[in-house]
Amino acid sequence: MNKRLSMIIVSGLLALSTAACTTADQRTAGYGIGGAALGGLAGGALGGKRGALGGAALGGLAGVLVGASQSRQGMCIYRDPYGRQYEAQCQ
């Protein structure tokens, strides 16, 4: 019963992570999920259940940070004539 509930929760989280607004957000979410999966596997192999939970948390955080840095490369902040700021590819 516990495994079934955890599988439903994981499936729901995966589905919600792909519903991000932009392609960059989807990429960042993908890095986070990949990091959490790898961290959970490594933590589980080294420290059992508690290690898997900690590894997944740290791996997910590291994945999100890497994904966010990857998606912002080559982007610059510009200001339009009305004073609004926007982000676009650097020229």
Secondary structure as a PSIPRED ss2 file (coil, helix, strand):
# PSIPRED VFORMAT (PSIPRED V4.0)

   1 M C   1.000  0.000  0.000
   2 N H   0.000  1.000  0.000
   3 K H   0.000  1.000  0.000
   4 R H   0.000  1.000  0.000
   5 L H   0.000  1.000  0.000
   6 S H   0.000  1.000  0.000
   7 M H   0.000  1.000  0.000
   8 I H   0.000  1.000  0.000
   9 I H   0.000  1.000  0.000
  10 V H   0.000  1.000  0.000
  11 S H   0.000  1.000  0.000
  12 G H   0.000  1.000  0.000
  13 L H   0.000  1.000  0.000
  14 L H   0.000  1.000  0.000
  15 A H   0.000  1.000  0.000
  16 L H   0.000  1.000  0.000
  17 S H   0.000  1.000  0.000
  18 T C   1.000  0.000  0.000
  19 A C   1.000  0.000  0.000
  20 A C   1.000  0.000  0.000
  21 C C   1.000  0.000  0.000
  22 T C   1.000  0.000  0.000
  23 T H   0.000  1.000  0.000
  24 A H   0.000  1.000  0.000
  25 D H   0.000  1.000  0.000
  26 Q H   0.000  1.000  0.000
  27 R H   0.000  1.000  0.000
  28 T H   0.000  1.000  0.000
  29 A H   0.000  1.000  0.000
  30 G H   0.000  1.000  0.000
  31 Y H   0.000  1.000  0.000
  32 G H   0.000  1.000  0.000
  33 I H   0.000  1.000  0.000
  34 G H   0.000  1.000  0.000
  35 G H   0.000  1.000  0.000
  36 A H   0.000  1.000  0.000
  37 A H   0.000  1.000  0.000
  38 L H   0.000  1.000  0.000
  39 G H   0.000  1.000  0.000
  40 G H   0.000  1.000  0.000
  41 L H   0.000  1.000  0.000
  42 A H   0.000  1.000  0.000
  43 G H   0.000  1.000  0.000
  44 G H   0.000  1.000  0.000
  45 A H   0.000  1.000  0.000
  46 L H   0.000  1.000  0.000
  47 G H   0.000  1.000  0.000
  48 G H   0.000  1.000  0.000
  49 K H   0.000  1.000  0.000
  50 R H   0.000  1.000  0.000
  51 G H   0.000  1.000  0.000
  52 A H   0.000  1.000  0.000
  53 L H   0.000  1.000  0.000
  54 G H   0.000  1.000  0.000
  55 G H   0.000  1.000  0.000
  56 A H   0.000  1.000  0.000
  57 A H   0.000  1.000  0.000
  58 L H   0.000  1.000  0.000
  59 G H   0.000  1.000  0.000
  60 G H   0.000  1.000  0.000
  61 L H   0.000  1.000  0.000
  62 A H   0.000  1.000  0.000
  63 G H   0.000  1.000  0.000
  64 V H   0.000  1.000  0.000
  65 L H   0.000  1.000  0.000
  66 V H   0.000  1.000  0.000
  67 G H   0.000  1.000  0.000
  68 A H   0.000  1.000  0.000
  69 S H   0.000  1.000  0.000
  70 Q H   0.000  1.000  0.000
  71 S H   0.000  1.000  0.000
  72 R C   1.000  0.000  0.000
  73 Q C   1.000  0.000  0.000
  74 G C   1.000  0.000  0.000
  75 M E   0.000  0.000  1.000
  76 C E   0.000  0.000  1.000
  77 I E   0.000  0.000  1.000
  78 Y E   0.000  0.000  1.000
  79 R E   0.000  0.000  1.000
  80 D C   1.000  0.000  0.000
  81 P C   1.000  0.000  0.000
  82 Y C   1.000  0.000  0.000
  83 G C   1.000  0.000  0.000
  84 R C   1.000  0.000  0.000
  85 Q E   0.000  0.000  1.000
  86 Y E   0.000  0.000  1.000
  87 E E   0.000  0.000  1.000
  88 A E   0.000  0.000  1.000
  89 Q E   0.000  0.000  1.000
  90 C C   1.000  0.000  0.000
  91 Q C   1.000  0.000  0.000
